[in-house]
Amino acid sequence: MEHALQNPLEVGTGAVVSVLVQTPAHSAIAGPLSYRAAGPLAPGTLVRVPLGSRETLGIVWDAAEAAGLPPATALRPLSAVLDALPPLGPGWRRMVEFAGRYYQRGAGEVALAALPPALRALDPVQLARRLKRSPGTAAEIAFAPETIAPSREQATAIARFGAETGPFLLFGATGSGKTEVYLRCVQDALQADPLAQALVMVPEINLTPQLEERFHARFPSTDSDGAPAVVSMHSGMTPPQRLRSWIAAHTGRARIVLGTRMAVFASMPHLRLIVVDEEHDPSYKQQEGARYSARDLALWRGREEGAKVMLGSATPSLESWHASRPATPDDPGGRYARLEMPARIGAGALPRVRLVDMNHQPRRAVVSPPLLAAIGERVARGEQVMVFLNRRGYAPVLHCPDCGWKSDCPHCSAHQVFHKIDRTLRCHHCGTTSRVPRGCPACGNVDIAPLGRGTEKLEEHLSELLEGIRRPDGGRVRIARIDADTTRAKGALESQLAQVHAGDVDVLVGTQMIAKGHDFRRITLVAAVNPDGALFSSDFRAPERLFALLMQAGGRAGRDAAHSAGSEMWIQTVHPAHPIFAALKAHDFPAFAAQQIDERRSAGMPPFAAQALVRAEARTQEVAQAFLTAARQAATDAGLDATGEVVAFGAVPMAMQRVANVERAQMLLESSSRGALQRFLAAWQPLLHTTRADPAHKGLIRWAVDVDPLAI
């Protein structure tokens, strides 16, 4: 295509084109806008357009209907056409439209947010300059020879994946070799088609370096210019890095894209395979803006674009587990094919689970004497230990024993957490930081003390308890902590993980950052110090999340077959008889899932019902709840649910009621029919806008719809 459209003011009447632009959330501009161009443009073409007093990036969308549109001469012209790039494909555009429709957001908001930020500032000349440095042909890819034959279970899973259409749920124990199955399935897809592309997603940024290393080793590029066949996409990359990866994927040069949830929107014209590793992980759900589930969009995209989809997990989400249930005489079964790999590679045993009943341990014991002895024995033998506590900081709260004062955040319904290392109080919700007071702000008592414990305090405590233990070389115990506080600096996480892998750490203390996905070969004991908080949560998904987290954490132990027989997971609990621990001891996810699914079925909870939340934020709780109540009444008055298929519950404060001086309320909608809920939400949208515009609700700051919420 020629660059003749860069000054459409000179082209006479021209053509009318529809363009999607990024609009604010819940803007009155929901669909494409009309502009004048020199001639027709292919849908998916990137353009620069005037919008108000500024210029912005837009995407040519579906052809505008001639009826009801002003003549081209009455429209503002395009500013430029970025036609050096191929148009965004029809499959990508359909996914954007579906995501906007399903998650109740504007298509323009979804589409433009999916593009790399650096692309939004480029003009045609700048883009052409970038493309000269990024050739547009598919990278030639080499396939490094496999040195180890797959296990029988791996070979069966790979064969079924090749022979069936899917989608697939790969249910494999920790250490069963799921990554090797991904690698071989990707290799088969790329060898079958010289243009084929594969998308491999992981839930968190800290899991990408290890995966990148394995994929780069298995799929080195053979191009003379050395352009990689494997690229990454995640929020930890710089804008230029993200742009390079996006262009490589969009032009078909990159054959494999590794990324976090944002990568589900990568433009990949020859997509043939999608892998979603740790598919149960809540990190795949976006929590602001368009609240999409990357896992669910991956399934939708695979079906629409003819790409096979594999979800993988040792602890699948109950939705995926139920969707992969085998057929019985009374049940046609789920729509996923379940591939099972229950054994660890190399005949290694899963770690033995040991429960410590803290009711029978010394009062106030942070680490019970039996666990402390077990840690000491492992370190003395030159083995590594991981101690897991899902709470960072030194202590959850500072407390005055005289008057009961606690270090509450002045802006949130939460405590400020005490961080001893820099003597600060920090709110982990709004970020407010203050110095530790010299005395109690309420009564002046100077003996304020930390209450509870976090990873920083646990690290300090273990240093004291293990003071007399010596490693085989006679040296002192080396303890390291990995959490959000110790990994703030760029490269800090990679450096700390490298120390663990190299054997330079004896005891690793951390939060859930270290509990999943990492292949620590020397760890033989994993300990969960205080997991009981989630056992009696009001959130119906809490047991599922806790089971997954503990099973994933335990899976870090004994990954080297030479040490697997003696590997253990210790769990300190005051509720040792809880059913969740019985299933953990037996490593029996199917039994746990069956019990949870029966409860969900009886209660009419997902996956047997569809849910949506409408959230409102205001300066007062009364204003937030009044908006939700008025919106529900507007739906009733309009007869939106005459059949009674959708239940809208009353407005209530959110569990974390106040964050950064903003009060938050929510309303739950539920239906046994996903279609009925979607129809209700689509019809309710204009009423929500009308209610918001009512002067009675002028104190409202914002509102949002969350479809398929993960936390209620």
N, C-alpha and C positions, 0 to 999 in steps of 0.2 A: 504493500500500500504506500502511496506517495505522501509526502508531507504537505500537500497543497492545502490542507485544512487548517493550517496553523494561524491563518488570519481570515476567518469566515466572514468578517465584515465586508470583504471585497467580492463576495460570490453571488450576489443577486438574491433571488428568493430562497434558494437552498431547500434542504429537507428538514423535517422535524424528527428529532431523536429523543428517546426517553433515557434519562440518566438517573441512576441511584447515587445519592450523596449521603454523607454521614450527618444525621440529624440528632438533636438531643433526645434523650429518653422521653417517651410519651409526647413527642412533638406532634403538632397538627399536620406536619408534612410526613405522611407515613409511606407513600409510594414514590415512584420515579417522578422527576420533574422534566418538563419539555424544554428543549433548546433547539437552536437553529444550527445546522451543519451544511457544508458544501454539497453533501450527497449522503446517501444511506451509509450507515456504519454497522459492522457486524456486532451483534450482541456479545457482551463480554469485553469489548474494546475499552481500554482505559483512556480517560479524557480529563482535561482540566477545564473547570467551568466557573463562571461567576456565581456567587451565592451571597445575596445581600451586598455588603460592601467589600467582601473578601473573595479570594479565589481558592478553590478546593479541588481535590481529586474526586472523580466520579467514575462510574462504570455504566457504559451503554447497556441498557436492559432490553426487555422485549419491545417489539415494534409498537409505536404509539398508534392508537386508534385515531383515524382522521376525523371521525364525527365528534363535534363538540370542541375541537382544538382550534385555537386562533391560527391564522396563516403564519408561515415561517417568518415572514417579515416583521411580525409583531413580537417575536420571541428574542430573547437575548442569545447571542451566538456563543458557541464553544470558544474557550480561550486557546486550547491546543489539543491535539490528538497524540497520544503516546502509542503510535502504531508500530514502533520498533519491537514491541512485545506482542506475542500471539494473544488473541482474545482469551478471556477466561471461559472455560468450556461449559457446555450445557449441563453436565452432571454437577459441576461445582455450583452453578447458578441455581439449579433445582434444590440442592442441599441448603443453600442460603435462604431460599424462599420457604422451605419446609421449616428450618430452624426458627426463622422469624415468626412464622405462623404458629408453630407448636408451642414455642416458649413465650409467645405474646409480646414480641418486640418488632420494631420496624425492620424491614429487609435491608434498608440502607445502613442502619446501625450495625447489623450483623455483618454485612458484606464488607464495609470499610474497616471495621475493627479487625477483620480476619486478614487484612493486608498488612505487610510490614510498615511500621511508622515511617521509615526513611523513604519509602516509595511515594508518600503523600506530598513530599516537598520537591520532587524532581520535575523538571521541564523536559521536553523531548530531547534537547541537546545533551543535558546531563545524563538522561537515561541511555542515550545512544553511546555515550562515553563509557558508561558502566558495562553495557552489553559487549563492547569490544574486548573487555577484560574477562568476559564470561561467555565463551563460545556456546552455541545453542544446540549442538548435536549430542545425542545420548552417549554417555561415557562408556568406553570399552571397559569391561569389568573382568577381572581374573577371579578364579575360584581356587582358593588355597586348598590343598588336599586335606581331607579329614584324616587325622592320625589314629583315631579310636573308632571302632565300629559301634553303631548305636546298640543300646540294649534291646531286648525283645520288646519291651513295652514301648520304647521310643520308636522302633521300626514299625510296630503296629499302628501307632498314632500317625506317623508320617504317611504310611500307606493309605490309611482311611482318609486322611486329609486330601491326598491326591485323587482318590477315587470318588469321593462324595462331594456334594455341593455345599453342605453346611447351612448356616453358620455353625461353628464348632466351639465347644467349651472344653479346654484342656485342663482336666482336674488332676494335678500332679502334686505329690507330696513335696515338701521343701527338700531340695537336693536331688530330686528325681530327674533333673536334666531338661527342664522345660525350655531353657534358652537354646540348647542344642537342637531341639525340635523346631524352634522358630528359625534358627539359622538354616537348617536343611530345607524347610518348606520355602523359605525365601529363595534359596539357591535353586530349587526345582522350578519356581515360578520364573526366575530371571533367565535360566537356561532354556526354558521353553519358548521364550519370546525375547528377541534382542532389544525390544523397546520397553519391556515390562518394568513397572515401578512397584515398590513395596513400602508401606508405611508401618513403622513399629513404634508403639507408644508405651511409655512408662509413666507412673503417676507423679513422680517428683524429680526435680532437677538433680538432686544428689545421687540418683540412680543412673543418670545418663553416662558419666565418664566410664564406668565399668562396662556398660553395654557398648559404648562407642569403641572401646579398645577391642572387644571381641569381634565386632562387625568389621572394623577396619582391617583386622588381621585376616578375617575370612574372605573379605571382598576388596582386595586392593585394586585401585584403578590402574589400567595399563596405558592410559593416554600419554602421549609425548609431552603434553603440557602439565601433566601431573595433577589435573583437576580431580578431586575426590569423587568417587561414585557414591559415597555415603556422606550425607550432611545431617546436621542437627537443627532443631528448632525448639527453643524454649526461652523463657523470659530472662534468663541469666545472661543471654548473649547481648553484645552491643548492637545498636541499630544497623551499622554496616554489615556485621556478621549475619544478622537475620535477613537482611536484604539479599546478600549473596546466596544464602541457602534457599530463600524463596525463589529467586530467579533460576537457580539450578534445578529446582523441582518443577517449576512452571514450564521451563523450556524442555524438560525431559532429560536434561543432562544428568541430574542426580538420579540414580537408580533406586536408592534406599534413603528414606527420610526417618530419622530417629527423633522423637520429640515427646513433650508433655501434652497436656490436653489441647493446647492451641494448635498443635500439628494436625488435628483432625480437619482443619480448614485449609491445609496446604493444597495449593493448586497442583495436581498431578495428573496430566492428561492421559497417562497410560497405566493408571492404577490397577493392579491385579490382585493385590494381597494386603490385608490389614491385620496386624497383630496388636492386641490390647493386653499387655502384661499386667499382672496384679489387678485384674478387671474389677475386683470388689472395692478398690481403694476409693474413699470419698473425695480424694484430690481430683478425680476426673470430673467432678461437678463444679462448674463455675459458680462463684458465690456473689458476684456483682454484675451489673449490666445485664446482658442476655444470659440467664442462668441455665446454660445448656449442660447436658451430660455428654462428654466426649465419647464415652463408651456407647451410649445409645445412638449418637449420631454416626459413629463408626459402623454400627450394624445397619443403619438406614442407608448410609453411603455405599456400603458394600453391595447391598441388594440392588440399589439403583444403578450402580456403575458396573455391575458384573464382576466385582472383586470378591474373592473369598475372605472370610473374616474368622479369625481365631481369637477367642478370649482365653486367657490363661490365669490360673490361680490355684493355690493350695487350699484356700478358704473362699470359694466363690460367693458372690452376693446371693442372697436367697432368691432374688428374682431370676438370676441366671441359672441357679441350681434347679429351680422349679421348671424353667423353660427347657431344661435339658433332661427332664425325667423320662425314663424309658416307657415305652407303651406297655399297657396291660390289657386284659380282656375288658376292663371297665373304663379305661382311659386311653385315648389315642396317643398320649405322650406329648412331650414338648416339641418346640420347633427347632431346637438346637440339637446337634449330634454331640454326645458326650464322649470324650476320649479320656481314658483313665490310666494314670501312671502312679500306682500307690507305693512302689518301691524306690528306695534311694539308689543312685548309681553306685556300682562297686559293691553291691550287697551290704552297704552300710546301714546300720540300724538307726531308727529315729530316736532322739534323746528320751531317756526315761524321765517321766514327770514326777517330781516329789513335792508334796504339799507340806508346808510348815504351819501348824495350827498356832497362830499367834496368841490364842487364849491361854496357852500353856507355856508361854515364853516370859522372860522377865518383863515387867511393866516398862513402857517407854523404850523398849528395845527397837532400834532402827533396823539393825541386821541381827537376826537371831543367832545364838551361839552355834547351833548345828550348821547353819549356812556359812557363818564366818569360818568354821573349821574346814568346811568343804572348799571354800575359796583358798584358804591357806594351803591345803594339800595340793590343789591344782597348780598354784603358783610355784610351790616348792619343786614340782615335777617339770617345770618349764612350760606349762600349758597356759592358755589365755582364758580369761573370765570376762563375761559381759554382764553388767548390772544395770537393769532397766527400770527407770522411774519416769513416768510421763508427766513430769512437772519440773520446769527449769527454774533457775533462781536459787537463792540460799534457803529461803523459807517463804511460804505463801503469804505470811502476814506478820507484821510486828504487833505486839500486844502488850497492854499494861495490866499487870495482875491486880493493881489496886482499884482502878475504876472501870476496867473492861474496855478501854479504848482500843481500837484496831486501826491499822493503816489503810483505811478505805480510800479509794480514788475519789477525789472531789468531783469528777466529771462522769463517773460510770457506776453501775451497780456491781462493783467488783472491788477487791482489795488491791492495793499497790503491793507488789512483791518485793521482798527485801533481797538485794544483791550485795553480798558482803564484800566482794572483790573491789568494788568502787564505792561502797558505802552509800548506795542510792536506793530509793524506793521507785519502782517502775510499774506502771499499769501496762499489762500485756494486751490490752484492748484498744486504748486510745493513744498510748505512747507517752503519757505524762510522766515526767521524771522529777524527783525532788530529793534533796539531801536528807539523810536520816536525822531526825531531831535529837537534840541533846537530852531531852526529857519528854515525858508524856505531854502532848499539846493540851490535853484536857485537865490534868491535875498536877503536872510538874514532876511526877515521879521519875527519877533518873534510871530506874531499874526496868525499863521496857525491854522485852526480850522477843526473839523470834519464836513463832508458833508454827509447828509443822515442819516439813522439810522439802527441799527441792534438790535438783542434781548437784548444785554447787555445794550445799551442805553435806550431801551424801558423799561427794568426793573427799571433802575434808575429813569426814567421820571415818571413812575407810582408810585414809592415810594414817589416822591415829590407831585404828584397830589392827592394821597390818604392819605396824611399826617393827615388830619382832620377827616377821617372816622374811626369809631370804630365798632368793632365786638359786637355781643350781650353781651359778657362778659366784654365789656369795653376795651378790648385789642386793640393794633394797628394792622393794616392790615399786614398779613404775605404773602410776595411775594416770589415765587421761580421761578428759570429759569432752563429749561431743554433743552440743545442743545449739539452739539458735543463737546463744550468746557467744559461744566460742568459735562460731563459723561465720561471723559477720564480714570479716575481711575477705577480699577476693583471693581465691586459691587456698583459703584456710582449711576448708573441708577436705579437699583433695590431699593436702599435705598431711592432715591428721589421719585420714584413712590409709595413706601410704605407710605411715608409722605402724599402724595396727597390722597391716599385711606383712610388713618386714619383720614383725616380731619384736618391735621396740617398745611395745606396751604390754603390760601384764594384766591389768584390770581396766576395762573400758566401761565408763559410766556414761549414760546418756538417756535421751528421750526416745520417742518413737522414730526419730531420724535414723537410729542405728538398728532398729528392730526388724527391718524388712529389706529384702533384695540384695543385701551385701553377702559376698562369698568369702567370709572369714574362715580360712582353713585351719587356724590354730586354736580356735575357741572350742572348749570342751564343756564349759558350764555356762548357762545363762540363768540369771536370777531376776524375777519380777518382785520388786520390794513391796509395793503397795497398790495392787490392782483393784481393790474392792470397791472403789468409788463408783464404778460403772455398773455394779451388780444390781442396784436398786434405783436406777435412773428412771425418770418419767418418760424418757425417749424410748419408744418401743424398739428402736434399732440398736440400743446400747449393748445388749448381750451379743448381738452379731458382731459389732465392731470390736468388743473386748475379746471374744473368742478368736477372731481373725488376728488381732494384734499379738495376743499371747502365743498363738500357734506359729505366727511368722517369727516372733522373737525367739521362740524355742528352736526354730529351724536354723538359726545361726550356729547352733552347737553341733559338733560332730560331723561337719561337712567333709572332712578328710576321713576316708574309710578306715584309715589306720587307727583313728581315735574314736570312731563312732560308737563302738561297743560300750565304752565307758562314759559317753556323753550324757549330760543330765540337764534338765530344766527344773529349777526350784521356784516355787510360788509361795510367798508368805501371805496368809489370809486369815481373817477371823471368821470366815464362813466356809470351812473346808468341805462341808456337805452339800454345797450348792451344785446343782446338776451340771453347770458349765464346766466345773473342774473334773467331774467324772468322765465327761466326753474328752476333755483334754488329756487326761491320764491314758485313755485308750487310743489317743490320736484318731478319734472316730468322728470326723466331720459329718458323714452321712447321718449318724444318730442325732447329733446336735441339730443339724438342719431339719430333720424330720420332726423333731419336737417343736422347733421354732415355727415351722410351716404349719403344723397343726394348730398352734396358738394363733397364728396370723389368720388362718382360715376361719376359726371360730369367732375371732374378733372383727372379721371383715377388713383386715389391714392388707397393704401391698404384700405380695403380688396379686391379691384377690380384690383389690380396689385401686382406683386411681385417685391421686390427691393433688391439690394445689394450695398454696398459701398466698394470701394477699397481705403484704406487710405495709405498714404506714409509719412514718417518722414525723415527729412534731416537737415543739418546745414543751408541751405538756401531754401527759398520758390521756387526758380527757379529749383533747383535740384529735389525737391519733385514733382513739377508739370511736369517736363520734363520726369521723369520716368513713370508717369501715362499716359502722352500723347503718349510716345513711346510704352507702353504696349497696348494701344488702337489701335495704328496703326498696331502693330504686329497681333492683332486679325483680323483687316480688311484685311491685306495682306494674312492671312491664310484662309480667307473666312469662319470664324467661324459662322457668322450669315447671311448666304446667303438668308434666308427667311425674314430677317428684323424684326424678332419677338423681338429682344433685342435692346434697345436703350442705348447707352453709351454716357452720357453727358460729357461736357468738364471738365478738371481738374480745381478746384477752391480751395482757402484757406479754411480751416475749420473755423467754427464760432469762436472757441478759437484757433487762428492761431499759437501762439507760447507758449509752455509750457516747462519750465526748459531749455531754450535756444535751443529748438528743434522746427523747423518750420514744420507745418503739413498741408497737402493738401489732397483732397479727390476727387473721381470720382463716380458719381451715375450711376448705371445700373438699368434699369426698363423693365419689360415685363408684358404683360397681361397673360402670361402663366408661371406658376411656373416651370413646366417641362422644357420649353425652356430655362429659365434662368439657371436652374441647369445644363443642358447640355452645355450651353455656358461657365459657370464657370469651369466645369470639364475639358473642352478642353482648356481653357485659362490658367489653372494652369502651365503647362510646359512652355508656352510662357512667363508668368510672371517670372518664374525662369530664363529663358534665357535672358530676358531683364535686370533682376537684375544683371546678370553676365557680362553684357556689360561694358567695362571700362568707357564708357561715363557716367555711373550712379554710379561710385565708391563712390560718396559723399552721397549716400542714406544710412540711418541708418537702417530702417526696413520698411516693408510693411505688410498689413494685409487685409483680406477680411472679411467683416461683412455682413452676410446674414440676411435679415429681420431686418434692423437697426431700433432702436427706436428714434434716433435723427439724423437729417441731417443738 
